[in-house]
């Protein structure tokens, strides 16, 4: 289901939100909220906020109403004894000029081409508390010629939420102050 756009606040930053949600078979539900920033400001998880600018796209992946293995339903003959620790979500993300490229030594920032960057976090909100994803996540890999980002959600009771950002990068590029050009002093005119 895709909901109608609505104006919301992301920690004090105005944004237009479009929500998509769907059941995933009988095991749980997925919601993807897409936010188009209406103004500049800090957005993202605590300690990893990004300088978002008007027009940037922030999105969140929310898993909820989940039935994990070990609950005696689904999962085959060992469902009662198996215990799931994580849920991995794979998302294909293409760049304008091909595969996304890491920017410098930053393992959580990728260039998508055309001046657009993908900003990732290793934080996931689990049952209302921010925690780190397991080491090595999020990760990027190539599968069948496409770039796949894997986000690992730890086991939760109520819900788990992940919040990345697609940005033009305009806020992170400081604008240099103009260099003053000296004005020549008038030369005295001999009389």
matplotlib code that plots the C-alpha trace (Angstrom):
import matplotlib.pyplot as plt

x = [0.0, 1.3, -0.1, -0.7, 2.1, 2.1, 4.2, 6.1, 9.0, 12.2, 13.7, 12.7, 13.4, 10.4, 9.9, 7.3, 6.7, 5.5, 5.0, 4.9, 4.0, 3.5, 3.2, 6.1, 4.3, 3.2, 6.4, 6.2, 5.7, 7.9, 7.4, 9.6, 9.1, 10.6, 11.2, 12.0, 13.5, 11.7, 14.6, 18.2, 19.0, 20.5, 18.9, 19.8, 20.6, 22.2, 25.9, 25.8, 23.6, 24.1, 23.7, 20.7, 19.7, 16.4, 15.6, 17.6, 15.9, 16.0, 14.4, 13.8, 13.3, 11.0, 10.4, 7.6, 5.0, 7.8, 7.6, 11.1, 12.3, 11.9, 8.2, 6.8, 5.3, 6.8, 10.5, 10.1, 10.6, 13.1, 11.2, 10.6, 14.4, 16.0, 16.5, 17.0, 19.4, 19.2, 17.2, 19.3, 17.6, 19.3, 18.6, 19.9, 21.1, 22.3, 24.4, 23.8, 27.1, 27.1, 28.0, 28.1, 31.7, 33.1, 34.2, 37.7, 38.3, 34.7, 33.1, 29.6, 29.5, 29.1, 29.0, 26.0, 27.1, 25.8, 26.8, 24.6, 25.8, 24.4, 25.1, 24.8, 24.9, 25.8, 23.1, 19.7, 16.9, 15.7, 12.6, 13.2, 17.0, 19.8, 22.3, 25.2, 24.7, 27.0, 30.6, 30.8, 27.3, 25.9, 27.9, 28.1, 28.6, 28.2, 25.6, 24.9, 26.3, 24.3, 25.3, 23.6, 23.7, 22.9, 21.5, 21.5, 18.7, 19.2, 16.4, 13.6, 10.4, 8.4, 10.2, 13.6, 14.2, 17.2, 17.6, 20.0, 20.1, 20.6, 22.1, 23.3, 26.2, 25.7, 25.7, 29.0, 30.8, 31.7, 31.3, 34.6, 34.3, 35.1, 38.7, 38.6, 40.2, 42.3, 41.0, 43.9, 44.4, 44.2, 47.5, 48.2, 47.9, 50.8, 49.7]
y = [0.0, 3.5, 6.3, 9.9, 12.3, 14.3, 17.1, 15.9, 16.9, 14.9, 16.2, 19.7, 19.5, 19.8, 17.0, 15.5, 11.8, 9.0, 5.7, 2.3, -0.8, -4.5, -7.8, -10.2, -13.5, -14.5, -13.7, -9.9, -6.5, -4.0, -0.3, 2.1, 5.8, 8.2, 11.8, 14.7, 17.4, 20.8, 22.6, 22.1, 20.6, 17.7, 14.3, 10.8, 8.6, 10.1, 10.6, 10.1, 13.0, 14.4, 17.9, 17.4, 20.1, 21.0, 18.3, 15.5, 12.2, 10.4, 7.0, 4.5, 0.8, -0.5, -4.2, -5.0, -7.6, -10.2, -13.9, -15.2, -18.8, -20.6, -19.7, -23.1, -21.5, -21.6, -22.3, -26.1, -29.1, -27.4, -24.1, -24.9, -25.2, -22.8, -19.2, -16.3, -13.6, -11.3, -10.3, -9.3, -6.9, -6.7, -3.6, -2.9, 0.6, 1.9, 5.0, 7.4, 6.4, 2.7, 1.1, 3.3, 4.1, 4.6, 8.1, 8.2, 6.1, 6.6, 3.1, 4.5, 7.1, 6.3, 8.4, 7.6, 10.0, 13.4, 14.9, 12.6, 10.6, 7.8, 8.3, 5.1, 4.5, 1.4, 2.3, 0.6, 1.4, -1.8, -1.6, 2.2, 2.0, 2.8, 0.0, -0.8, -3.3, -6.3, -5.7, -5.4, -4.0, -2.4, -4.0, -3.6, -6.5, -7.2, -9.8, -10.7, -7.3, -5.2, -3.4, -4.8, -3.2, -5.5, -4.1, -6.5, -6.0, -7.6, -9.6, -7.4, -7.7, -4.8, -3.2, -2.3, 0.8, 1.8, 5.4, 6.2, 9.5, 10.3, 13.7, 16.2, 16.8, 20.6, 21.0, 19.2, 21.3, 24.7, 27.7, 29.7, 33.3, 35.6, 36.9, 40.7, 42.4, 45.3, 48.6, 50.6, 54.0, 56.9, 58.2, 61.8, 63.9, 66.4, 70.0]
z = [0.0, -0.9, 1.3, 0.3, 0.8, 4.1, 5.6, 8.7, 10.9, 11.2, 14.4, 13.5, 9.7, 7.5, 5.0, 2.7, 3.6, 1.3, 3.1, 1.5, 3.5, 2.8, 4.5, 3.7, 3.4, 6.9, 8.7, 9.2, 7.7, 5.9, 5.7, 3.7, 4.4, 1.8, 2.9, 0.6, 2.8, 2.5, 4.2, 5.3, 8.7, 10.6, 10.0, 10.8, 13.8, 17.0, 16.6, 12.8, 11.7, 8.2, 6.9, 4.7, 2.3, 0.6, -2.0, -0.4, 0.0, 3.4, 3.7, 6.4, 6.4, 9.2, 10.0, 12.4, 13.5, 12.8, 13.6, 14.2, 14.0, 17.3, 17.7, 16.4, 13.3, 9.8, 9.1, 8.5, 10.8, 13.2, 13.7, 17.4, 18.1, 15.7, 16.8, 14.3, 15.4, 12.4, 9.3, 6.3, 3.8, 0.4, -1.7, -5.2, -5.7, -9.0, -9.6, -12.5, -14.1, -13.1, -9.8, -6.7, -5.6, -2.1, -1.4, -0.1, 3.0, 4.2, 4.3, 4.7, 1.9, -1.8, -4.9, -7.1, -9.9, -11.0, -7.6, -5.7, -2.6, -0.5, 3.2, 5.3, 9.0, 11.0, 13.5, 13.6, 16.0, 17.8, 19.9, 20.5, 21.3, 18.8, 18.5, 16.1, 13.3, 13.6, 12.4, 8.6, 8.1, 6.1, 3.3, -0.4, -2.9, -6.6, -7.4, -11.1, -12.3, -9.9, -6.7, -3.6, -0.2, 2.7, 6.0, 9.0, 11.5, 15.0, 16.4, 17.9, 19.8, 18.4, 15.4, 13.9, 11.8, 9.6, 8.2, 5.3, 3.2, -0.5, -0.8, -3.4, -1.1, -1.3, 2.5, 2.9, 0.3, 1.9, -0.3, -0.3, 0.6, -2.3, -2.3, -2.1, -5.1, -4.2, -5.6, -7.1, -5.4, -7.7, -8.8, -8.2, -11.3, -11.8, -12.2]

ax = plt.figure().add_subplot(projection="3d")
ax.plot(x, y, z, "-o")
ax.set_aspect("equal")
plt.show()
